Structures are given as structure tokens and as C-alpha cells.
Amino acid sequence: QVQLVESGGGLVQPGGSLRLSCAASGSIFSINAMGWYRQAPGKQRELVAVITSGGSTNYADSVKGRFTISRDNAKNTVYLQMNSLKPEDTAVYYCKLETIAMNYWGKGTLVTVSS
């Protein structure tokens, strides 16, 4: 059983910063990548950022230069540092773990950017 626990969401003013964390636990084998996705009200879930086991990263164009993904392999934890937040970043942010066998999702953490 694999569990993903996200934390770090909340309410922040435009221009502010938040750091999301996602800790994976359980029987985890052969991680290919970990990443963050988000879903705003009325919209489809979209990729925010992903980091492979080798350290390669990929970002959505809308967050490039503002968000940074990183991971601690020893702790099976992935982080998302979000700076210069905008109201359009408001969404539920989901952590995703990709292994050779299957993918796992966290329950999500809400990020609200509003004055």
C-alpha cells in the first residue's frame, strides 16, 4: 500500500510564496518520477511540474521561472516552491508518484491566491 501525503497549501496574497511537500510511504519500488498537478474549479487537471528519478525537470509554461520542483530521494519526498503567486494559480494541487508498476495520487492540498 502506497500513501502520498501533501502539505503546505493555504491562503496567500498575490506575489507571495508557498512551499508544498509530498511524502510517499509504503511499498515503493522503482520510482520513475514524482510530480505536481493542479485542478482549478471548472477546469481539467493539468501538469505543473515533474522531476524524474535522475533529476530531470519539466514545468508548465505558466509556472516557469516562478515554481521550482525538487526531491529528497532518501525520504521519498517531493517539494514545490511557489513564488510570485498569482490568482490564476488558485487550485487544488495534487502529488503524483509514477513507478514502473503503476501511478499513485495524493488527495490534494488547496492553494488560494487572493487579496
Steps between C-alpha positions, in 0.01 A plus 500: 500500500642835393390825659573856394450776753506858378543806719574869474192637329310801622398858433761743372490847352601563139876520473547275801662159535408153617687172522315176444629165621398148407629202695460152357491195726433130468628236261663719239711348227669646196383860505508655155387847594313713747302803410239759576175557316222747568131533434319830514120518532335411172828404334683180422792381707827622352868436545686756710844344535664159498841370606641165391706261707803633315423857595366628169219751534215623286269793567179637361567820307273691737723432801849508347725741686266513800471141623779257584459126551750300701515164672668318783548144376595368841170622642289430188385859526438755229472876552354784300626848581252751362602865476334806349163333533212629290123465546495264203719259697203433727421129482517170680854372460550124472815298542562211260742211538589306187651154535568226247190318627243775541431861591381635832325824590472698819173646622602855418568822685319826430695809401307825492663818373289799589523843657 
